[in-house]
Amino acid sequence: MMSEIKSLLRDKDRLTLRQIARHFEMAPEAIEPMLKLLVDKGRLRAERLCGEGCSGCACASKADLTLYELNNDR
């Protein structure tokens, strides 16, 4: 599954947790630990869209707050 996530991001560039989960037809909560592991290993980069969290912005949920992309430095 990890290699499939990396392949998806290689093709699509940057995706949110919700977009990745939707692609694999899984719940965001099921995909998130795998993304965290890939980030911790330096394979992916995560970019927060709303700084430290939502405070009055239009973000729908946590699954929409972070963009993931391949870490090309590795």
N, C-alpha and C positions, 0 to 999 in steps of 0.2 A: 504494500500500500504506500509506503514511503516513496518508493521510486515512481509510482503512479502520480503522486502529488507533485514531485519534482518535475515530471514530464509535463503535467498540466501547466505548471507555472512557466516552464520553458516555452510552451506554445502560446500562453495567454499573457505573459509578462507579470502583471500584478492583479491579485484577486483578494476579495475580502473572505473572511471565514464563511460567511453565508454563501457566497458564490462557489467556494470550494465544496462545501457540504452539499449544496444543490447538485453540483456536477456528479458527485458520487452517490447521490440519493441517500444521504445519511444525515443524521441530526448534527448540528454544529457542535454539540457537546461531545459527540463521538470523534469528531475530526480534530478538535482543539488540542488534545494531548499529543497527537502525532505532530501537529504543527509546532507545538512548544518544544518537543524533542528535537525537531529539525532546526529550530532557531537556536536552541542550546548547543547543538553540535556545530553551529556555524554554517549550515547548509542553506538556511533561509534567513531573510531579514524581515522584521516586522516593523511597520510604521503606523503609529497611532494617529488617527485622523482628528481626534478631539482633545489633544493634550492629555491631561490627567483624568479626564472623564467628562461625561456630559453634565452640563449645568445650564439648562435652558435652550440647548441647540435642538436641531431637528433629527438627530440620530435616532433610529428606531430601536436599536438594541445593541448589546455588546458584540454580536456577530457582524455588525456593520461598521465597527469602530476601528478595525485594524486591517491594513493591507499587507499581504504577504508577497514576497518576490524572492527569486533565487539570489543567493549571495554569490556573485561572480568573482569575488575575491578569493574563493576557495576552489 
